[in-house]
Amino acid sequence: MGIGKASIPNFYFMEIGEAKLLLPELTSIRPEIWADLGCGSGTFTYALAEKLSTESKILAVDRIRQEFSERYHQSKIDFKQADFENNDLNIPSLDGVLLANALHFVKNKVRLIQKLEGYFEQGNGRWIIVEYDHSVPNQWEPYPIPFVQLKLLFSQFGYSKIEKIGERKSVFGGTMYSAFITKT
């Protein structure tokens, strides 16, 4: 039996302002379309909305039904209930993908990246990855990916800019990192 959110004290959950510190500055002045895959309750979805330009759109995807404000910080948020790893998402061309504490649930990361690259306009997508910087699996992170392995993985796909942009201690032990990944 897994741990439900109701059984974990509130101080374990990151606030939107804390999540925002793990995200890069996004400088586009035009509206963008991003997907937050494995969005959960939306902490990182809302943090991303604060970083995007006016009238941007975020597609929040999770296997478990979630409730979102339709608009947040001048961005539109649409929720889609789906398994981002195994389902065809049937979504418009994306400018970026956010995977915050979700990639460690994916066994075949190569297959996932290949699939998601198909959603980017002309292969120019950007990725924001938030993960734990260790390699020992556990029941909550069955397929962890430390930053060193993340760099090797994305470099196989021609990504040349793979930057660690943030770190913070995790209340569950160890360190969380965030990475911003682009081809140029």
Solvent accessible surface area in square Angstrom, and as a share of the most:
residue,aa,sasa,rsa
1,M,241,1.08
2,G,62,0.59
3,I,93,0.47
4,G,41,0.39
5,K,116,0.49
6,A,111,0.86
7,S,84,0.54
8,I,32,0.16
9,P,64,0.40
10,N,129,0.66
11,F,145,0.60
12,Y,69,0.26
13,F,70,0.29
14,M,33,0.15
15,E,115,0.51
16,I,50,0.25
17,G,47,0.45
18,E,64,0.29
19,A,0,0.00
20,K,66,0.28
21,L,146,0.73
22,L,5,0.03
23,L,9,0.05
24,P,12,0.08
25,E,133,0.59
26,L,20,0.10
27,T,122,0.71
28,S,35,0.22
29,I,170,0.86
30,R,131,0.48
31,P,70,0.44
32,E,5,0.02
33,I,51,0.26
34,W,0,0.00
35,A,0,0.00
36,D,1,0.01
37,L,0,0.00
38,G,22,0.22
39,C,12,0.07
40,G,25,0.24
41,S,62,0.40
42,G,1,0.01
43,T,36,0.21
44,F,18,0.07
45,T,0,0.00
46,Y,31,0.12
47,A,0,0.00
48,L,0,0.00
49,A,0,0.00
50,E,43,0.19
51,K,28,0.12
52,L,14,0.07
53,S,22,0.14
54,T,73,0.42
55,E,103,0.46
56,S,0,0.00
57,K,60,0.25
58,I,0,0.00
59,L,17,0.09
60,A,0,0.00
61,V,0,0.00
62,D,18,0.10
63,R,170,0.62
64,I,122,0.62
65,R,135,0.49
66,Q,33,0.15
67,E,139,0.62
68,F,36,0.15
69,S,57,0.37
70,E,119,0.54
71,R,112,0.41
72,Y,59,0.23
73,H,105,0.47
74,Q,108,0.48
75,S,0,0.00
76,K,72,0.30
77,I,5,0.03
78,D,39,0.20
79,F,38,0.16
80,K,62,0.26
81,Q,103,0.46
82,A,14,0.11
83,D,29,0.15
84,F,20,0.08
85,E,36,0.16
86,N,94,0.48
87,N,65,0.33
88,D,111,0.57
89,L,0,0.00
90,N,126,0.65
91,I,25,0.13
92,P,68,0.43
93,S,57,0.37
94,L,3,0.01
95,D,23,0.12
96,G,0,0.00
97,V,0,0.00
98,L,0,0.00
99,L,1,0.00
100,A,10,0.08
101,N,45,0.23
102,A,4,0.03
103,L,1,0.01
104,H,7,0.03
105,F,109,0.45
106,V,1,0.01
107,K,151,0.64
108,N,70,0.36
109,K,22,0.09
110,V,58,0.33
111,R,114,0.41
112,L,3,0.01
113,I,1,0.01
114,Q,106,0.47
115,K,58,0.24
116,L,1,0.00
117,E,36,0.16
118,G,67,0.64
119,Y,29,0.11
120,F,12,0.05
121,E,95,0.42
122,Q,150,0.67
123,G,31,0.30
124,N,104,0.53
125,G,1,0.01
126,R,45,0.16
127,W,1,0.00
128,I,0,0.00
129,I,0,0.00
130,V,0,0.00
131,E,1,0.00
132,Y,25,0.10
133,D,50,0.26
134,H,54,0.24
135,S,64,0.41
136,V,109,0.62
137,P,82,0.52
138,N,60,0.31
139,Q,131,0.58
140,W,131,0.46
141,E,17,0.07
142,P,45,0.29
143,Y,82,0.31
144,P,18,0.11
145,I,7,0.04
146,P,18,0.11
147,F,24,0.10
148,V,106,0.61
149,Q,84,0.37
150,L,0,0.00
151,K,87,0.37
152,L,112,0.56
153,L,15,0.07
154,F,1,0.00
155,S,59,0.38
156,Q,128,0.57
157,F,35,0.15
158,G,49,0.47
159,Y,5,0.02
160,S,90,0.58
161,K,81,0.34
162,I,21,0.11
163,E,74,0.33
164,K,77,0.33
165,I,60,0.31
166,G,14,0.14
167,E,100,0.45
168,R,68,0.25
169,K,156,0.66
170,S,13,0.09
171,V,72,0.41
172,F,134,0.56
173,G,47,0.45
174,G,51,0.49
175,T,36,0.21
176,M,7,0.03
177,Y,0,0.00
178,S,0,0.00
179,A,0,0.00
180,F,25,0.10
181,I,0,0.00
182,T,15,0.09
183,K,68,0.29
184,T,141,0.82
